[in-house]
Amino acid sequence: MIVLYESMAAQHNQGFINELKRFSSIELLTWDDWSEQGLEQLVQRVYGQSVFFRVRQPHAARLLEDRGVRLINRAEVNRIANDKWQSYQLFQLLGVPVIPTQKTQLALPYIAKTANGHGGMEVWLVESEQDLPDTETTLLYQPVVPHTADVRAYVIDKEIVGAVKRSATDSFKANYSLGATAERFELTAVQRQDIKKIAKALESDYIGIDFLLLEDGRHLFNELEDPVGARSFYQTHDDNIAELLAKHFTKLDQNYPFRDSDRN
């Protein structure tokens, strides 16, 4: 199996890559050329192999899959997870609670974010017109929702393998990579039900599902992460994501070309 990263991301995630090598037979491939010619070369390089797709390149994922390359996650998962508007529409379609999101500005204060940002980047708290970002990128707008923490659930196949509560004291962003504190979080039955509903609809292999934890205990879904990082999981759990993924890879190989779509 090939594990595909962009060069800088591979350096940043070398520890995780090393863990994957402990539990599964993988080959690391770094790739940075997403031009038409570069993609043709990539297709030739990975054709006939399974690819653990660890880049945020929905166009490339779709091309590879259309050419017969088997991706983990599927191209459609990469497309939806890397477009917050598409994620929002999916949440609405499934009937799970979600932060109201729109493409027109709200009354101040509000949250503005790009559709394809990740890791807490390209998200702004707009309290005055001066706070508006200077960008030509189309923005999405959300109300400021009072909440106690941000929760990320980690899902492999349709199994929830853990959840992390992330809290920030000096910022409205609760991303672990931006300095937020993280602790293990026990999901409620309702939260687990909603998370499994999302994972089943996506037919995902490995994904992060984020929601806000409200002051009254309710939750509102916010975003999806593909590829999802596992630093906060390793910080708070004894299980090894790489080992769990290796078991999933084995199951995929055993069932190929079918997926276990009926599993709850």
C-alpha positions, 0 to 999 in steps of 0.5 A, a space after each residue: 500500500 502507498 501512503 501519499 503525502 505532500 512533502 512538507 506534510 510528510 515531514 510534519 507527520 513523520 512520527 505517524 508514518 513511522 507508526 504505520 510502518 510498524 503495523 502495515 507494509 506501506 510505501 511512503 510517496 510524497 507528491 507536490 505536482 498537482 498540474 495536469 502533467 503531474 497528475 498523469 505521472 502520479 496516475 502511472 506511479 500508483 496505478 493498480 495499487 491502494 493509496 492511503 490518500 493523505 492530501 487535501 486535493 479533491 480534484 486529484 482524488 477524483 482523477 485517481 479514482 476515475 482512473 481505477 486507483 483505489 483510495 482510502 478515503 474515497 474521493 467523495 469523502 475528500 471532496 466533502 470534507 474539504 469544502 465546508 459548504 458541502 459538509 454543512 449540506 450533508 449535515 443538514 441532509 442527514 438531519 443532525 444538529 449543525 451550526 447554521 451556515 450561509 454565504 451572506 454576511 450576518 449581523 455583527 458579531 459573526 464567524 467568517 471562514 473560507 470553505 477549504 480552510 483547515 486546522 483553525 486557519 482562515 477562520 475569523 471572529 468578526 466584531 467590526 467591519 475592520 475585522 473582515 479578512 482581506 481575501 478574494 476567496 468566497 467566505 462562509 458565515 456563521 453566528 457566534 455560538 456560545 460553547 464550552 469546548 470543541 470535540 473531535 470524534 475519530 472514526 475508522 470505518 464506522 467505528 468510533 475509536 475515540 473522542 477528544 475535547 479541545 478547549 482554548 482559554 485565549 482564543 475562540 479557536 480550539 484547535 490542538 495544533 494552535 495550543 488548545 488543551 486536549 482531554 479524552 471525552 466520553 460521547 453520549 449515546 445521542 452524539 454517538 448515534 449522530 456520528 455513526 450516521 455521518 460516517 455511514 453516509 460518507 462510507 469513510 475509512 478514517 475521518 475526524 468529525 468535529 462538533 461544538 459542545 454547548 453549555 446545556 450539553 447539546 451539540 452542533 456539528 461543525 466540520 469534517 477533517 480528511 486527512 485528519 491528524 491524530 496528535 490529540 488522540 495519541 495525547 489522550 488515548 492508549 490505543 494506537 491509531 496506526 495499529 487500528 488503521 492497519 487492521 482496517 487496511 487488512 479488512 479492506 484487502 480481504 473484502 476487496 472490491 466490496 465494502 462492508 456497507 451493512 455494518 452498524 
